[in-house]
Every structure is written in C-alpha cells, then in structure tokens.
C-alpha cells in the first residue's frame, strides 16, 4: 500500500474514524518512538538506583521477614 493510497483512504473516512486513526498514530508514536530516535532504551541497573540500601543501617530490619510478621501482628492481631 503506497502513501498516496493511505492518504486517500484516510481522507475518505468520516471525521470520527479519522480521529480514531490519528489517536492510533499517536499511540504508535509513544509505543515505538519518533522516526530517527534511538529505539533501544538503556535501562538503569537496579544496584545503581538511589533507594537500594536505604534501610541497611536499621537494626529492626536485619530480619525483614520477622519485621513484617511483627507489623502484621500489631495491625491484625
């Protein structure tokens, strides 16, 4: 299907259908990115995230399972 055929088909649609096509194109741009952009995103390493280790100095968190059990017992008896 050529670009001219696509444009002619688009123009032959009713306004509501044209709006749906435009919404779908916007969705695809979000999904796949703009033309010419880098398609592969570099994911940050989990160990480099700032929240890793935020509770390392807490004595009550040495055994996280015991801590959760204690909190649950206090809340739900």
N, C-alpha and C positions, 0 to 999 in steps of 0.2 A: 504494500500500500504506500503510495507516494505522499509527500507532504501536501501536495495540492488536493489529493483525494481526501485526506484527513480534514483539511480546512473546509473543503466543500461539504463534507459530511457534517462537520461541526456547524457550519452556517445553516444547514438545512434543518437542524434540530430546533424544537421550540425553546423559548428562553429558559424555562425551568431545567430542561435537560442540559442546556449549555452551562448553566450554573453548576450542575452536578459534575460535568466534565471538568470545569475549572477547579472545583473543590478536589476532585480526584487528582488532578495535576499538582495541586498544592500539597496534597498528601504524599504523592510520589517524590516531590522535591524534598520534603522532610525526610522521607524514608531513605532515599538514595543520594541526597545532596545535589547541589547545583552542578551543572556541567563545568568541568575543569577543576573542581575541588578534589582534594585528596580523599579517595574513597575509603581508605583504611584509617581508622582512628586508633591512636595509641592509647591503650588503657593503662592507667597508672597502676603500679604494683601495690598490692594491698599492704605490704610491710612499710611502704612509704607514706601511707595515709596518717594524718596527724592524730587520729583517735586511737591508733594502736598503742597499747601500753598505758593508757591514761589511768588505769586502776592498779598499776604494778606496785605502788607503794602503800596500798591499803592492806592492813593486817586482816581485816574482816573478809577480804576477797581471796585469800590464799587457796581456799577450797570453795570454788564458786557454786558447786552443787549443794554443799551444806548451807551456804549463804541463801540460796534460793529456797531451800526447804524451810529455813528459819523464817524468812519473809512470808512465805505462803502460810506457814502455821500461824503466824501472827495475824494475818489478814483473814484467813478462813478457818482457823481453829483446827 
